[in-house]
Amino acid sequence: MYQRLSIFSGNAHPEFARRVCEVLGVELGGVDVFEFSNENIFVRYHSSIRAHDVFIIQPIASPVNRSLMELFIMLDAARRASADRITAVIPYYAYGRTDKKDQPRVPITARLIADFLQVAGANRVVTMDLHAGQIQGFFTIPVDELTAFFTLADYVRTRRLLNPVVVAADIGVAKRARNFAEYLDVPTAIIEKRRAPTGTRVEVLTVIGDVAGRDAVVFDDEIDTATTMTRAAEALLAAGARSVHAVATHGVFSGPAIERLAKGPFEEVVVTDTLPLPPEKRLPKITVLSVAPLFAEAIRRIHLGLSVGEIYQVLIQ
């Protein structure tokens, strides 16, 4: 059934790759990926992958630039080893915020990464919940963008919250939050915020919508330094919310994020396993949901030439 299917992992999140392989019932392929003393990265596949359908699983996790270089070199090595098709499976696509030239003399790094991936040898990309949907258009190869929407929403349903309201963490995620709320059949609110030009300071201005006496579910695509989430929680409680729950696909948790979440007024912080969560960051209030089965199903369908979009038709039913 899975003839000539080969799945490999870099060092960014091998545990996730193993979960995917367990769901598929295949072995994770053997590959050496290591760094020499001069910081040059070396890759060598253990056995022939000539004419194989190769999937390389590597989220762009911390250390971000090393994860990227590992992925580029793994793609190049697979191409030079005569793999038939090479799919870069990138659960978390870093640099996604740099998707447009919104200031003078700045790069569009999300596009640059797309160019690197294609030059390195990727024939296809599978990712999840891009920060900006237009990033798909930066590629000239097929891109399958999976979503944790149903995984997160179905979990929220199990929490039996009191009179819940879904709150968009900012205007930019308002459409996704509205869809999330409609799926749960609950109302929506929005946090209006203003970010400093450096992007390091967030000032929450107001809560748009009725949250008084409700359990608020703050929705975003990722939690990075947790500044936005923390300020949003404070604003919601000040507006009369009964409790605050944070929900996001990607738990980046950089810098002081864990300290902020630990001290913040959150009942629960829910993310997925698109990124690794080291033991020192595993707070009791953090819940991690696995999206490995989704990626496994996408890989199965791509390998067999089936529709990836039909995954969600099944989930909706």
N, C-alpha and C positions, 0 to 999 in steps of 0.2 A: 504493500500500500504506500509506504513512504520510501520507495526505492530511490536511491541517490539523493536523499534529503540529509543535509549536514548542518548542524547548529553549533555555533561557537560563541564564546564569551570573552570579552576583554576583562580587565581587572576592576572595572567600575562597579559592577553589580552582579558577580557570578551567581549569587544565591538566587536572584530573580531568574537568570537563565536556567538554572537547575529546576526551578519550579515549572517553567515553561516545558522543559523536556519531560518532566514527570507526568504532566497532563497529557502530552503527546505519546508517551510511552517509548521515547527514543533516548539514546545516550547522548550526553553533551560531548561534542567533539574535542579531541585533544589538540592543544595549541600552546606553544610557549610565547608568552608576551612579557618581556622584562626590560629593565632599564640598565644599561651599562653605567660604570662609574662616571663616565663623561656625560651622562644624562641622555644619551642616544637610546632610542627604543628599538628593540629587535623583536621580530615575529617569525615563528616557524611552525607550520602545520605539521602534525605528527605523521599523517598518512596522505595518500593521494586524494585530491578533491577534483580531479579532472572530470569535466562534464557533470559535476554535481550541482544541485540546487542549494546554494549556500546562504544561510541566514546568520548574520553577525549581530549579537545582542550587546549593545553598549549604550546606556544612557550617558548623557554628557554631565556626569556627576563630578563633585569635588574630588581631587583637583581637576578643574574643568579643562584646562588646556592640555594636561597630560591625557585625560580621557579622550579628548579630540584626536590627539596625535596617535594614540593607540588605535583608534577606529580607522583613521586614514591609512595607517600602515597595514592594518589587518585587511582592509579592502584592497590595497595595492598588492599585497602578498597573494590574496585569493585570485585576483585577476591574472597575475603572472603564473599562478599554478593552474591556469586554464579552467577555472570554474565556469560552468555553463551560464548560471545567473547568480548574481550576488545582491542580496537584500540587506540593507542596513536597518536594523531594528533599534530604534532610538526612543525608548519610552519617555525620556525627558529631553527636549531640544533646547539647550541653553542658548544664550544670546538672542532669544526670541523677542526681547523687549526692544532690541535695536533693529527694528523692522522698517524704519523710514528715516529720511533725513529731515528731522524736525528742528535742527539748529544748524547754523552755518559751520562748515568745515568739520563735519562729523561723518562717520562711516555708516553703512547699512550692513552690519556684521552678520545678521541672519541670512542675507543673500550671499555673503562671502562664504559662510559655512556650507550653504547649498552648493556653491560652485566647487568647493574643495571636495565634497562628498562625491560629486559626479566625476571629477577629474581622477579621483583616487580609484574609482572602479565600481561605484554603486550603480546597479541597474534599477533599483527600486528602493523606496524608503517606507518604513512603517513607524509611525509615531503616535503620540497621544496628546490630545488637548493642547494644541499649540497656543502660545500666548496671543498670536494674531493669525487669523485664518488665511490671510493673504500670503503667508510664508509658503504655502503650498505652490503658489504661482512663481516662486523663485526657482523652482525645479523644472527641468525639461524631461524628467523621468517620472514614472507614476509615483504618487505619494498617497498612502492610505493613512488617514488620520482617525485613529480610534478615539473613543471617548469613555471616560469613567462616569458619565452622567447617570446611567441606570444603576451602576454599582453603588454610587453615593446616595442616590435618591432612595433606593430600596432599603439601604441601611437606615437612613433617617426615618423612614416609615416605621421601622421596628422600635424606635426609641419612644414612641407614643407620647410625643411632646404635647404640652397643653396649649391649645389655640396658637399653633406655630405660624411664623411669618418668615419668608425667605428674604434676606437682605443682601442686595448687591454691594460688594465691598467698595465699588466705585462705579462711576457712570460707564466706564469702558466694558464692564462685565454685565451690564444691566440686561442685555438681551438674553444671555445664557441664564442669568438668575431668574428672569421672567419665565423662560421655558422650564426651568427646574421647579419653580413654584406651580406652574400650570400642571406639570406631571404629578405633583404632590397634592394638587387641588387646594392650595393655600394662597393667601395674598402675598404681595411683594412690597418691599420698601427699598430705598436706595440711600447709600451714604454719599453725600456730596463732599468732596475733599479738594484740597489744593496742595500740590506738591511743590517744594522749593525747586529752583532751576537745577540744582546739583542732584536732585532726586533722592536726597538722603533724609529730608525732613517732610513729614506729612502733617498738615493741619486739617482736621476734620471740621467742616463748617456747619453742617446740619444733617438731620435725618429727614428724608422725604418719605412720608407714609406713616401709618398708624402702627406703632409697636407697643403701646402701653398695655401692660398686663399679659403680654405674649412671650412665648419662648422663641427667641430670635435665632435663625440659622444664617450666619454670615457666609456667603458663597463667593469663592474666587477660584481662579485657575491654579494659583500657587501661593504658598506662604514662604516668603524669602526671609527678610529680617524680622517679620511679624509686626512691624511698625503700623502698617495699615490695619491689620486685624485687631491689634490692641487698642488703637485709637477708635476704631469702629465699635468695639465692645464697650468702651467707656461712654461713647456718645449714645449708644443704644440704652444702656442702663440709666443714663441721665434723662433719656426720653421716656423712661418708665417701663422698659422691657423687664420681663420676669426673670429671664436667664438668657445667656448667650452661648451658642454652639458654633464653632468654626468648621467649615467644610471646604476642602480644596483637593484638586487632583494631585498636585506635586508638593511634597514636603521638602523644600530646599533647606530651610532652617539654618541660614547662614548667620555669621556674626553673633549678635546677642539674642537671636530669635528664641532659643530655648529658655533663657532667663526671663525674657518678656512673657512668653507663654506660661511659664511656671507661676509668675507673679500676677498675670492677667486674670480677669474675672470670667474665665471660661469654664463651663461645665464639662466640655469635651472638645477636643480638636481631632477632626477626622481627615486623614489623607490616605493615599494609596501607596503601593510599594514600587512606584516607578523609579524612585531613588532609594538608596540604602539608608537605613536609620541606625547609626551605631549605638551601642548600649548606653553610652553616656548621655544620649539625647532622648532616651525612651522614658518620657514622663508618664506617670499613671494616667493622666488625662488625655494622652495621645493614643488614638486608635488607628491602626494601619490595616486597610483592606487590600486584598491581593487582586491585581488585574492580570496576573499571569495567565489565568484561563482564557481571558479575552485575546491576549497576544498569541497564545497557543492555537486558538481557533482561527485567528487571522493567518498564521503561518500555514496551518493545515489547508485552509481554503486557497491561499496563494499557490501553494505547492501543487494542489490538485486542479488548479484552474477554475475554482468556484468563486462566486460573488462574495466579497468581503462585506458589502453593505447589508446582506441578508442576515448577518449576525444580529443586528439591532431589530429587525423585523421579528425575529424569534424572541428577543428580550421583551419587546413591547407586548407581544401576545401573552 
